[in-house]
Amino acid sequence: MSETIDKVSEEHPAKDMRKRDGETNMAVGLFLFVLGIPVSLGTFGALDRPHAAFVNAICGIVLLLIGGGVTLFGWRGFRNATKNP
């Protein structure tokens, strides 16, 4: 088992792995942020039902915040991985 781990670590240095993780986090964060947009817009379609509008608004805000946070976290990781030492 350790031979496999050693081989992977030789082929992919830690800096490349952090860069890839940052890119993945940015992609997931953008997906969640974009998903939060129609959920937030759905609030206006549910204004005649206050409970549904409240739930849509909260879910949309949470998705936007989580998506924005994960995107910023990924961007920061990507930026740190691509800095010159």
C-alpha positions in Angstrom: 0.0 0.0 0.0 2.8 2.5 0.8 4.3 1.9 -2.6 1.2 3.2 -4.2 1.2 6.3 -2.0 4.8 6.9 -2.7 4.3 6.6 -6.4 1.3 9.0 -6.4 3.2 11.6 -4.3 6.2 11.4 -6.7 4.0 11.9 -9.8 1.9 14.7 -8.3 3.8 17.1 -6.0 1.9 18.7 -3.1 1.7 22.0 -4.9 -0.1 20.5 -7.9 -2.5 18.8 -5.5 -3.3 22.0 -3.8 -3.8 23.7 -7.1 -6.2 21.0 -8.2 -8.1 21.1 -4.9 -8.5 24.9 -5.3 -9.8 24.5 -8.8 -12.3 21.8 -7.7 -13.5 24.0 -4.8 -14.0 26.9 -7.2 -16.0 24.8 -9.5 -18.2 23.4 -6.7 -18.6 26.8 -5.2 -19.7 28.3 -8.5 -22.2 25.5 -9.0 -23.8 26.1 -5.6 -23.8 29.9 -6.2 -25.5 29.5 -9.6 -27.9 27.0 -8.1 -28.8 29.6 -5.5 -29.9 32.2 -8.1 -33.0 30.4 -9.3 -33.9 29.3 -5.8 -33.8 32.9 -4.7 -35.8 34.0 -7.8 -38.3 31.3 -6.9 -39.1 33.4 -3.8 -41.0 35.9 -6.0 -43.1 33.1 -7.5 -44.2 32.0 -4.0 -45.1 35.3 -2.5 -48.8 34.3 -2.3 -47.7 31.6 0.1 -45.6 33.2 2.8 -44.2 30.0 4.3 -43.0 28.8 0.9 -41.6 32.2 0.1 -39.7 32.3 3.4 -38.3 28.8 2.9 -37.2 29.7 -0.7 -35.6 32.9 0.5 -33.6 31.2 3.3 -32.5 28.3 1.1 -31.5 30.7 -1.7 -29.5 32.9 0.7 -27.8 29.8 2.3 -26.9 28.4 -1.2 -25.5 31.8 -2.3 -23.4 32.2 0.9 -22.1 28.6 0.9 -21.3 28.9 -2.9 -19.5 32.2 -2.4 -17.6 31.0 0.6 -16.4 27.8 -1.1 -15.5 29.7 -4.3 -13.4 32.2 -2.2 -11.8 29.4 -0.3 -10.9 27.6 -3.5 -9.6 30.8 -5.1 -7.4 31.4 -2.1 -6.0 27.9 -2.2 -5.4 28.1 -5.9 -3.7 31.5 -5.5 -1.5 30.2 -2.7 -0.5 27.1 -4.7 0.5 29.1 -7.8 2.6 31.7 -6.0 6.3 31.6 -6.6 8.2 30.4 -3.6 
